[in-house]
Amino acid sequence: MADLKGCFERIKRANVHIGSLKRGRVSFINRSSHALEIERNMQVVPWELTLYATPSREIPPTFGSLVGDVVNNLRAALDQLVWELSDLKSGPPPPDPIPWDDRWRRISFPIVLDEKKWPKIRKKRLWAVDPGLLADFEGLQPFRRRKRAPHRDEFAVLDELWSIDKHRHPHIVYAFIGLHSLAPVAWPWPEDPNPPPMGFDFEILEQRPIGPFEGRTKLGVVRQVRVNSMPPGGIITTSYPEMHVNLRLAFDIAFEKGPPAYGGRVIQTLEACRDAVAEALVRFEPEFR
């Protein structure tokens, strides 16, 4: 009997692998994944500080395998959805092994970026489903969901991640870093029983977009602008201003900068793909009641 139990089981498996990636990410970040350098520019007053980060450890190769496990389960859930709907409407399918020239072999979830190709691909892959569902499948296509940038749609990203893992190589995952912000810095000598109401303020002059990085990477430039106890606009230069910079950095693991994921954070990207697949399953769930 056709049902979606196997499809939802795929979602559960994908969640297990996403959980493994989350634990691995935390372990990687907590084990000194990078080295931070601060260079002073003493030619200006107040001095400017240039921030650099260098990866100190390689991303574990298991991360790429886990990404592959996630995308394979999610893509399989979509194909199984179409298979079950086809079985429900036009079944039973032929027994395994299905002959090479049998059109049941062509049944799968279409992911189309170019609207002009939709009629041909629809006939090839959705011939066995209820014709009344074709509009729903069209509404799930990247050319409908994200008309201005269909290649950035979650289904398009998932399909290409799946194709790369299946046909070419395990996914390469990069360290992800950036200067998020500067936090207030309190009086630097906490043992002082009567600290003055002051702290060191800095401003960001230059900031690299947060994203993947390889090798020594410039994160940005900051400078000390004043001490809180001074009048607005007052300037002070300390001997070691870098000691008073309270940096808030963003750390994560990310895909490479180009397609298909465009430097997106790994966990965030995979969870977005998972949610899109789950929504597709829920949309067709009433057909099996």
N, C-alpha and C positions, 0 to 999 in steps of 0.2 A: 504494500500500500504506500502510495506517495505521501511523503511528509517532509518537514523541514528539520527534523531532529539532527540529522547529520550536519546540516548547515550551521545550526546554532552550536553544535559541538566544536566546529571549526573556530567559531568565535571564542569559545572557552579556551581552546588550545593557544590561539593567538594571544589571549590575555595572560596565559601562563608564561609565554616567552617574553611578553612586554614586561611582566614582573621581574623576570630574570635580568632583563636589560636595565631596569631601574636599580636593582641591587648592585649590578656591576658598575653602573654609572657612579653611584654613591661611593663605592669602594675605590674606583679610579680617581675620583676627585679628591677624596680624603687622603690619598697616598702621594701627596706632592706631585700632582700631574704637571706642574709648570714651575719655572723659576721667574721671579719678578725682579727687574732692574729699574733703578731710578737714576737718571743722569741730570746734573744741575747745569743750567746755563747761567754763568756768573757775569755775563756781559750786559745783563739787564737788571734793573732794580724795580720791584723785587725779583729775585731769581725765579726762573722758570724751571719746572721739573718735567722731563720727558720720561714717560713710562714705557717699558718694554716687557714683553712676556715671551718665554721660550719653553716649548714643550720639554719636559724632563723625562717623560715616559711615553712609550708607544701605546696606542689603543690596543687592547687585547684582541687578537684575531677572532676570538669567539663572538665578539659583538657582531661582526658581519654575518656569521652563521645564524645568530639569533634573529637578526633582521630578516634573513632569508626564510626562516621558519615562520615568522609572523606574516610576511607577504604571501607566502605559498598557501597558508591556511586561509587567509582572507580572500585571495583570488579563487581558491577552490570552493569556498562557500558560495561565491557568486555563480560559478559554473554549476554547482550542484543545485542551486536554486532553479536555474533554467531547466536542468535535467528533470527535477521533480515536477515542475510545472508541465513539461513536455509529456512526462509519463502520465500525469493526471489527465491531460486532454487527449493525447494520441497514443498512449501506451496500450499494451506493455511493449517496452523496447526489446530488440532482439537480444538473445543471451550472449554472454561473453564467450569467446572473443568476438566482438562485432566486426563484420567484414570491412575491409579497408574502403570499399566503394559504397558503403551504406551511409546514407545522409544522417543517421543518428550520430555518427562520429563527429559531425560538424556542429552539433549542438553545444552552445556555450553562451556565456553572458557577454554580449557585445559591448565594447567600450570604444566609442567613435568620437573623434575630435572634429571631423569635417562633415557638416550636415549633408553635403552632396553624396557622400558614400553610404549614408544611412539606409536608403531603400535596398541596396544590393546586399549589404551585410545583414540587415534584418531578415531578409528572405532566406539567407543561408543558415543563420544560427537560431532564429526564432520560429521556424516554419511549423513546429509542432505545438507551440503554446496557443492558448485561447486567443484568437484575434482581438478580442476585447481588451486584452492586456498590453497590446502593442503601444498604445499611447503612454501607458505607465513606464514602459521600458524606454521610450523615447525621452520622456521627462527626466530620466536618470542619466542621460548621456552628457558628457562634458560640453558638447556644443550647445546644450540647452541650459545646463546648470551654471556654466560660467562662460558666457558668450564672448567676452572680451579677451579672456585668457584660458581657453579650454585645456591647454597643456598644464595648467596649474591646478586643475580640479583634482579632488582626492581620488576619484576613480582612475583618471589618467596617470597620476603619480603612482598609484598602486600597480597599475598594469605594466608600466615601464620598469618599476622596481622588480616586479616579478619576472619580466622578460630578461633583465640583466642577470638576476640571480640564477635563472633557469638555463640560460644559454651562454653566458659569458664568464662571469666570475662572482665570487662572494662580494658583498658590498663593502666598500671601504668607508670607514667611519673616522671622522676627524675630531680633534679636541676643539672646543667652542669656547671662546673667551671674549670679554669686552669690558671696558670701563663703564659700569652702570651709573655710578654717581659718587659724590663725595659726602661723607657723613661729618657732622660737627666733631671737632676735636676739643676735649676738655683740657684743663690745666695739666701739664705733663708730669707734675710731681705730686702724685697722690698722697705721699707721706706728709706733705705740708699740712699742718693742723688748721691753718687759716688760708685756704687757697683764695685768690682774688676771683671775682666774677668775670672770668675771661676765657677765651679759647682762640684757637687759630683758625681763621677762615681762608678757604681756597676757592678758586674758581677754575672751571674747565675752559681752556682756550681752544683745544683741539681734541676731537674724540673720534676714534675709529668705530665704524659700525660693528655691533656685536655679531660675531659669526665664527666660522671655522678658521683655524690658523695653523700654519706649518712654519717651523723655524722661528727665528727671532722676529717678533712682530711688534710694531709700534702701536700702543694702545691709545696714546693721547698725550696732551701737554696740559699741565696745570700750573697755577702760580698762587702764591700767598698774597692776599689782598689787604688784610688788616687783622688786628687783634680785637676781640669783641669789646674790651673795655675802652678802646680808643674812640674818638668821634668818627662818624661815618666817613669813609674815604681815607682814614688814616692808614699808613703803610708801615710795616715793620719787617725787617729782614733778620732771620735768626741764622746762627752758624750752620745748623743742620736742619733746614726746613723739611727735608724728606721724612724726618722723624715724626713730624706732626701731621702728616697727610694720612687721613683715615679713608682708605679707598674701599669702595664697594664694587667688587668685580663680579661679573656673571660667568659662571662655569657650566659647561654641559658637554654633550657629545652631539655631533651634527653630521649631516651628509655633506658631500662636496658642494662647491659653490654653484656649479652648473646644473643642467637637467640630470635626472628628472625631479629632484627634491629641492634644488636651488638653495643649498646651504641651510635648509630647515633643521630644527632640532629633531633628533631621531625619535625620541619618545613622543613628542608633540605631533610629529608627522604621522607616525604609525597609529597613534590614538585617533587622529582625525580620519584616517583611512578606515580604521575599525568601526568608528561611529557611522560612517557613510554606508558601509556594508551592512551593519546591523539595522539601519533605517530601511535599507532596501528589503531585507528579509521581513521586517515587520510590515512593510507595505503590502507584501503578497501573502502574508500569513492567513488572512481571511479566506483565501482560495482553498485552503485545506480543511476548513471547518465543515 
